[in-house]
């Protein structure tokens, strides 16, 4: 799960870095007027916001899926441990019965 978080963070940082570099390069190399450049930057910002929301939504879905898988794993291990505990308890009861029976035969 930590690897998924690191990968998501890396993707987010790469996206933000690319968006910032693109905006800066667009301003430096733009042959438009200031108002045209500002309009273009607003468009970039809107697209970046939309992309970030999409990325956040996908990250949330991935997180929920990981949590669900974790719950399933814990539940499966819990049932295995419960079965092992019950089997151990039954074996202990049988052994106690054998020991008491042997004690009664000797006594």
C-alpha positions in Angstrom: 0.0 0.0 0.0 2.9 2.3 0.7 4.2 1.7 -2.8 0.9 2.8 -4.3 0.9 5.9 -2.2 4.5 6.7 -3.4 3.5 6.1 -7.0 0.4 8.3 -6.7 2.5 11.1 -5.1 5.1 10.8 -7.9 2.4 11.0 -10.6 0.9 14.0 -8.9 4.2 15.8 -8.5 5.1 15.1 -12.1 1.8 16.4 -13.3 2.1 19.6 -11.2 5.7 20.2 -12.3 4.7 19.7 -16.0 1.8 22.0 -15.7 3.9 24.7 -14.0 6.7 24.4 -16.5 4.2 24.5 -19.4 2.6 27.7 -18.0 6.0 29.4 -17.6 7.1 28.4 -21.0 3.9 29.6 -22.5 4.2 33.0 -20.9 7.8 33.3 -22.0 7.3 32.3 -25.6 3.8 33.7 -26.2 3.4 36.2 -29.0 0.1 37.3 -27.5 -0.9 40.3 -25.6 -1.1 40.2 -21.8 -4.8 39.8 -21.7 -4.6 36.9 -24.2 -1.9 35.3 -22.1 -4.0 35.6 -19.0 -7.0 34.1 -20.7 -4.8 31.2 -21.9 -3.4 30.7 -18.3 -7.0 30.6 -17.0 -7.7 27.9 -19.4 -4.6 26.0 -18.3 -5.6 26.4 -14.7 -9.1 25.1 -15.4 -7.7 22.1 -17.2 -5.2 21.5 -14.4 -8.0 21.7 -11.8 -10.1 19.2 -13.7 -7.2 16.9 -14.1 -6.3 17.1 -10.4 -9.9 16.4 -9.4 -9.9 13.4 -11.7 -6.6 12.2 -10.2 -7.9 12.7 -6.7 -11.0 10.7 -7.5 -9.0 7.9 -8.9 -6.7 8.0 -5.9 -9.7 7.9 -3.6 -11.1 4.9 -5.5 -7.7 3.1 -5.3 -7.5 3.8 -1.6 -11.0 2.4 -1.0 -10.2 -0.7 -3.0 -7.0 -1.2 -0.9 -8.9 -0.7 2.3 -11.5 -3.3 1.1 -8.8 -5.8 0.2 -7.2 -5.2 3.6 -10.5 -5.9 5.4 -11.0 -9.1 3.4 -7.5 -10.2 4.2 -7.9 -9.5 8.0 -11.3 -11.2 8.0 -9.9 -14.3 6.2 -7.0 -14.5 8.7 -9.3 -14.0 11.6 -11.5 -16.9 10.6 -8.4 -19.1 10.1 -7.1 -18.2 13.6 -10.6 -18.8 15.1 -10.7 -22.2 13.6 -7.2 -23.0 14.8 -8.1 -21.8 18.3 -11.2 -23.9 18.4 -9.4 -27.0 17.1 -6.7 -26.4 19.8 -9.4 -26.1 22.5 -11.0 -29.3 21.4 -7.7 -31.1 21.4 -7.0 -29.9 24.9 -10.4 -31.1 26.1 -9.7 -34.5 24.6 -6.3 -34.8 26.2 -7.7 -33.8 29.6 -10.4 -36.5 29.2 -7.6 -39.0 28.4 -5.6 -38.0 31.4 -8.6 -38.1 33.7 -9.5 -41.5 32.3 -6.0 -42.9 32.9 -5.9 -41.4 36.4 -9.3 -43.1 37.2 -8.0 -46.5 35.9 -4.8 -46.3 38.0 -6.7 -45.1 41.1 
